[in-house]
Amino acid sequence: MTVPSGSRFHVREVEWDEVFEKAANVAANSPHIAGRFTEGLTPILAELETDLPELSTSLRLGELRADLPPAIPEDNKNIDEGELANTNAKCPNCGFEW
């Protein structure tokens, strides 16, 4: 397959009947099955943007950054439980705060 920038990548062809193909397309695009990216995607995106800038741009990978949870700064990763009691958090899916 060739993307608008001219970059190419491999596509897998399958031989499915129309009903199975429809089921596969629905499943492949279901937000309930897809899962969510974590902050671990951030360094992968940075690497792709550096190593494959044209492909990254044509696949619009940079837009994924807006969907990622904020990264926890290194100096805050070892917070004790007493400090966490004063921290508010909000579920990105349902908005529940704790």
C-alpha positions in Angstrom: 0.0 0.0 0.0 1.2 3.5 -0.7 0.2 6.4 1.6 -0.2 10.0 0.3 3.4 10.9 1.0 4.6 8.0 -1.3 5.7 5.8 1.6 4.9 2.1 1.2 4.1 -0.7 3.6 2.9 -4.3 3.3 -0.8 -5.3 3.3 -2.0 -8.7 4.1 -4.6 -10.2 1.7 -7.2 -12.7 2.9 -9.8 -14.8 1.3 -13.0 -14.4 3.4 -16.6 -14.5 2.4 -18.5 -11.2 2.6 -20.2 -11.9 5.9 -16.9 -12.9 7.6 -15.2 -9.9 6.2 -17.9 -7.6 7.6 -17.6 -9.2 11.0 -13.8 -8.8 10.9 -14.1 -5.1 9.9 -16.5 -4.4 12.7 -14.3 -6.2 15.2 -11.2 -4.4 14.0 -12.7 -1.0 14.4 -14.6 -1.7 17.7 -13.5 0.7 20.5 -14.6 -2.0 22.9 -12.0 -4.4 21.6 -9.2 -2.0 20.6 -8.0 -1.1 24.0 -6.1 2.1 24.8 -2.6 3.3 24.4 -0.7 4.1 27.6 2.0 6.7 28.2 4.5 3.9 27.1 3.6 4.9 23.5 5.2 8.3 23.9 8.8 7.2 23.4 7.7 4.9 20.5 6.0 7.8 18.8 9.1 10.0 19.3 11.3 7.2 17.8 9.1 6.8 14.8 8.9 10.6 14.3 12.7 10.7 14.3 13.5 7.6 12.3 10.5 7.6 9.9 9.3 11.2 9.8 7.5 11.0 6.4 5.7 7.8 7.3 4.9 9.1 10.8 3.4 12.3 9.2 1.4 10.4 6.5 0.0 8.0 9.0 -0.8 10.9 11.3 0.8 9.2 14.3 1.5 12.5 16.1 -2.3 12.9 16.6 -2.2 9.9 19.0 -0.4 12.1 21.5 -3.6 13.9 22.3 -5.2 10.6 23.4 -2.4 9.6 25.7 -2.6 10.0 29.5 -0.1 12.5 30.8 3.3 11.1 31.6 4.3 10.9 35.3 7.4 13.0 35.8 10.4 10.9 37.0 10.6 12.8 40.3 7.0 12.0 41.1 7.1 8.2 40.5 7.9 7.3 44.1 5.2 9.3 45.9 4.2 7.8 49.3 0.6 7.0 50.0 0.1 10.0 52.3 0.9 12.4 49.4 -1.5 10.4 47.2 -4.4 11.1 49.6 -4.3 14.7 48.6 -4.2 14.0 44.8 -7.3 14.0 42.6 -7.5 11.7 39.7 -10.2 11.4 37.0 -11.1 8.4 34.8 -10.6 9.4 31.2 -13.5 7.1 30.2 -16.3 7.8 32.6 -15.2 11.0 34.4 -15.3 9.4 37.8 -13.0 11.3 40.2 -11.2 9.8 43.2 
